[in-house]
Amino acid sequence: MKKTIDDINVSGKKVLVRLDLNVPLDKSGAITDDRRIQSALPTVKKLLADGGSLILMSHLGRPKDGGPEDREKFTLAPAAKRMSELIGKEVKLLNDCVGQSVKSAVASMGQGDVLLLENLRFHPAETIKDKKAKGDPALRKTKDDFAAEIAGLGDVYVNDAFGTCHRDNASMYTVPAMMEGKPRVVGYLVRKELEFLGEAVANPKRPFVCVLGGAKVSDKLGVIESLLSKCDTIVIGGAMAYTFLSAEGVDVGNSLVEPDLYDTAKKLRVDAGDKLKLPMDSVAAGEIAPEAAAQTCDGAIPEGMMGLDIGPATIGEYKSIITSAKTVVWNGPMGVFETPPFDRGTMAIAEAMAQATAGGTATIIGGGDSAAAIDKAGLSDKMTHISTGGGASLEFLEGKEFVTMKVIDNA
């Protein structure tokens, strides 16, 4: 167990809080989904109530070089504005995350003030991988110098950015490592994520079902291999299913496949036996477009067409498996759900998850596209837990240890 914000006294202290404010923006820079900001509120409000002065930090998007174009496109200004509205208190955005102006702003903070450092990824040092830094003294110094400046700003470090917990970014790993001797804890969001995902994998109520979708087997290979020994059933949807089917000699037309994984797919099928379920039918079309002529294919998909969703028979089987389970983890859509009519399978799975929740099943959504699908279906409040970290939840389900948790104080 790791220490949390409940285990420390922050009164009169400057608290460095790593959040995940990587929210989606439209072309005008407006936030289209503020779930990640909403998820940070319990931790932010608790630290303020306890008398802390908060220095919030996050990344947003994937800036190239931190130049003027990046600074306009990837500024955290929209997040600062929204956070201010939600907590009823000004969240002042600084113009950088390091430098003299930042030090001066932090030095002049009063109790209860809230600052937000500008996008951490405007500095390439934030994303230097530790493995590379170990073999390159120049990179090591760049990353360490950057982290040291940030570490020097705070008396306490709080990690509440689950979506980035699987990355050894400077703000996630090097900064808390440099703050050894000062309190280093997790916030309520990270605690909740670790509890739900950890309990689901370590001690699930059975039957334990995992629903996996998405485009590529390679993206989910580690999860499948890890969960085979833990799950009672794994159901597969999305384009990744066609690699399995094609490996077994089924004609899948122009569907997306990964031929280099055919042998792996065959072995997984043998190892899994009846645990691994593949689609019995597909909805196929010649192109991904709302007006595309679609047809249901039992088995083989005609040449010139590609599988874009699971078919009605598969939907029926998968819904039955989900509603009969006691624990269900879902990561990845069943088809191209952004483009109707290829959203029917994904929406049906969302509805089955809601039915399962109502029946007492623990339903856990692994972030990313699955969370977006649940939102689209209007069923977010019908799930037990929706993770804020797609990649992080995947790696957690694989059983990978997060290096970012090693530098957090043990309870």
N, C-alpha and C positions, 0 to 999 in steps of 0.2 A: 504493500500500500504506500501511496505517496502522500505527503502532507498537502493540505489544501489551504485556501484562504481562511478557513475556519480555525486553523491551528496557529495563526500568527496575529500579532498586534501591529497595525499599520498607522496608528494615530500619530500625526505629526511627521510621518515619513513620506518620502517620494517613492512611489511604486511604479516600476517599469512593468507594463502589462502588454504582453504579446497577444494580439487578437488576430482573427482571420476576418478582415473586412474586405475581402476580395469579392465584392458584389458585382453582378452583371449590370452593365450600363447600356443605354441605347445610344444612337448616333449623336444625340444632343447632350449626352453626358448625364442623363437622368437615370436614377437607380430603378431597375425593373423588378428586382426581388431583394427585399431587405432582410431575408431570413437570418443571414449571418450577423447582421447588426443586432437584430432582435435577440439572437442567441447569446450575445455578449452582455446583454443588459443585467442579468442577475449578478454577475461578477462585478461589473462596473458599479452598480448601485450599492452592493455590499461594501466594497472598498471605500466608497465615498461616505457611506453611513458610519463606517468605523474610523473616519477622520483622516483618511489618506489623501495625498495629492497625487493625481494620476498622470503618468506619461505613457500614453497609448502608442502602440506601433503596429504596423501591418504592411503587407505588400498589396498591390492591386495589379492584375494583368501580368504581361510579360514585356516590360520595356526593353528596348534594344540597347540604348546607350545613355539613357538619362538626359538626353538633349532636349531642346525646346519643344520639339514635337511630342516626345514622350511625356514631358511635364504637363502639357496641355491635355493629352489624351488619357493619361493614367494618374492624374492627381487624385489624392484622397479627399479633396474638397467636398464632393457629394456625400461621402461617408461622414465627414465632420458635421456637415449641416444636418443630416438625418439623425445622427447620434445626439446632437444638441436638442433637437425636437423631442426625442424620445426620453431623455433624462431631465428635460426642463432646465438645462444649465449649459452655458456656452462651452463648446469643445473647440478650443483655439487651435487651428492648423498652423504648424510652423512651416517655413519654406524649405526645410531640409531635415535630415535625421541626424546629421553630425555637423560639426563646425562651431565657431565661436558664437554665432547668433543663437544656436540651439542651447549651448551652455548658459548663455546669459538669460534666455527665457526661462530655463529650468531653475536657475539660481534665484530668480525673482518671483517664483511661484509662492502663492499663499496656500494655507490649508484648505483643501477642498477644490482647488483649481484643477482643471482638466486640459491637458495639452495633447495634441496628436502629431506625432512626427510624420513628415511627408514620406511618401512611398519608399520603403527600404530598398526596393529593387532598382531605384534610380542609380544605385551604386553597385557595380558588378561584384564587389567584395561580398555582398549579401549571399550570393548564390554559389560561391566557390565551394566545391565539394571538398570535404575534409581529406578524402583519399588523395585527391590531386595536391592539396596543400601540403600534405606530409612529404610528398616527393619533390616539392618545388619550394625552396626557401623564400623566393620572391612572393609567390602566392600566399604562403603561410603568413608572411609579414603583412601583406595587404589585408588579408582577412582578419588577422589579430589586431592590427591597428584600428580598423573599422569597428570591430567588436568592442575593443577597449574603450573607445569614445562613448559608445552607447552604454556599456556596463557602468561607466563612471557617473552616469546621470542619476542612478537610482540607489535606494537603500534596500529595496526588496524587488525580487523578480517573480512575476506571475505568468505562467504559460496557460493561456486559454484559447489557443489556436489549434484545435485538433486537426483541421484540414491540412496543416503543414507539419504535423508531428512526425511524419515519416521522412522529413528532409532535414539534413544537418546544416541548414542555413545558419548564417552567423547569429542572427537574432534568436534562433531557436536553440542553438547548441553552444556556440562559442561564447556568447554573452553570459548565459547562466554559468558556464564553466569558469569564466573569469570572476564571477561574483561569489565564489566559494567562501563560506564564512558568513555571508548574508543570507537571510531567508530566501529560499527558492521553492516555490509551491505551484500547484495547479489551481485553476479556477473551476467554477461549477460546471462549465461546459465540458472541459476535458475529463473531469471526474465522472460526469454522466456518461460520456462516450465510452470510457474505459470500463465502466460498470456494466453497461448494457451489452456491448460487444464482447467483453470478457466473459460475462455470465452466459451469453448465448453459445459461446464456443466451449467453455470449460465445463459448464453444468447445465445443459439445456433440458427443458422438459420435452419429452418425446411423445410422438414422432417429431424429429428435428429435420426440417426440410430447407434446402437452399435453392433458390431460384436464381439462375445466372443467365444473363443475356449480353447483348452488345455485339460488336462487329468481329472481334478476333479471339480465337482460342488462346493465342499467345498472351493476351492481356489478362486472361483468367486462369491460365494454366496452373500457376502456383496455388491459387485458391482451390481449384478442383482437386489437385493432388493432396492438399492439406486436409480438406473437408471429407474426403472419401472415407477416412477412418472414423470420422466424427458424426457425419450425417446419416440419416436413415434413407433419404432420397435426395438426389440432385436433379433438378429439371433444367433443361437447356433450351434457350430460345435465341432469337436474334440471328444475325448472319453467322455467328460462330458455330451454330448447329450444322451448317452445310459443309464445314470441314470434316466433322464426324461422319456425316452421311456419305460424302464423296469418298472418304477413306474406305468405306464399306462397299463401294461400287455402285452407289445410287447416283443416277444422272441428275445433277443439280443445275443444268443449264448454265446460265451466265452468273450464277450466284457467287458472292464473294467467298473464296476459299483460300486456305494456306497450305499448299501442297507439301511444303517442307515439314509440316506437322502431322502428316497422314500416319506415319508409324507411331507417333506419340498418341494420337487419337485412338488408334486401334488398341494400343496397350491399355489406355485408360478404360476403354470399353470392356476389355477382358477383366481388368482388375476390379472394376466397379460392379460387373454383373448386372443384376436387376436394379441396383441403386441409381444408375444413370439413365434418365429418360430423355429421349429425343423426339422432336415433332413427328407426328404421324402424317400430317398434311400441312401444306403451306399455301399462303396467298402470294401469287406471283404476278409480275408484270414486266413489260419490256423496258420500262423507265420509271424513275422515281418522280412522279408528278401527280397532282390531285386528279387530273383528268385521264390518267393512264388507264387503259383497259386491263382490269385485273381478273384473275381466275383462280379458283381453288384447285390445287393439285394434290391428289392422293399418291404419295410416293414421288416418282420422277417428275422433274420440272422440264418442260420443253426447251429445246435449244432456242436461244434468243430471248429467253425470259429469265428473271432472277427472283429468288424467294425473298420477299420483303416483309413477311409477317407469318406468325403461326396461324394455322387454319382452325375451323370450328371444332373438329374432332379433338385436336390437340388442346384447344382452349377448355373443352369439357373435361378432359383427363387432368390437366394441370390444376383447374379450379377444384376438382375433387380432392387431389393430393393436398393442396394448400388448406382447404377448409377442414380437412381431417387431421391436420398437424397441431402440435402444441407450441412449437417454436418455428418461425419462418424468417429467414434472412433473404432479402431480395437485393440483387445488385445487377443492373443492366436491363434495358428494354427488350421486349420480345420481337420488335420489328422497327421499321422506320416510323416511329410514332409521331414525329413532327409533321408527317405528310399523310393526312387521311386519304384513302381508307385504310392505310397500313398501320393505323393506331389501334385497331380493334383488339388485337391480342394483348397489347400492353394495358389498355384500359380495362379489359376483362380481368387481367391479373390484379390490377389495382383494386377492382371491386371485390375480388376473392379475398384479397388481403384484409379489406375492411370487414367483410363477413367473418373472417377468421378472428379478427380482433374482438368483434362483438361477442364471439363465442368463447372468449377467454384465452385465445392464443396470443403468445408474445410475437408481435410483428415488428421486424427491424428492417428499415430501409437504408441501404448502404450508400446514400448520397448520390451526387452526380445526376445522370439522366433518370435514374429511378425516382429520385426526389422530385425532379421536374415533372415526371409522368404523374406522380401522386398529386402534385399541385394542379396539373392540367385536369385531372379527374375530380378535383375539388374534395379530395379525401384526406388531406394532410392531418386533420384532427382525428382521424379514425385509425391512426397507426400508433403502436406502442412507443416507437422511437424512430426518428428520422435523423440519420447521421449528417453532419455538416461537412464531412470529408470523404469524397469518393475514393481517391487514391489511398488515403490513410486508412480508411475502413477496409479496403481490399488487402492491404499489407498486414493489417491487424488480424484479419480472418486467416491469412496465410500462416500466421504464427510468428511473423517477424518481430524482432525486438526493436523498439524505437530507441535510438541512441539519445534522442532528446529527453527521454524519461530517466536516463541514467544520471543526469546532472540535477535532477529534482530531489529535494530532501525526502528521505524515507520517514514514514510516520513512526 
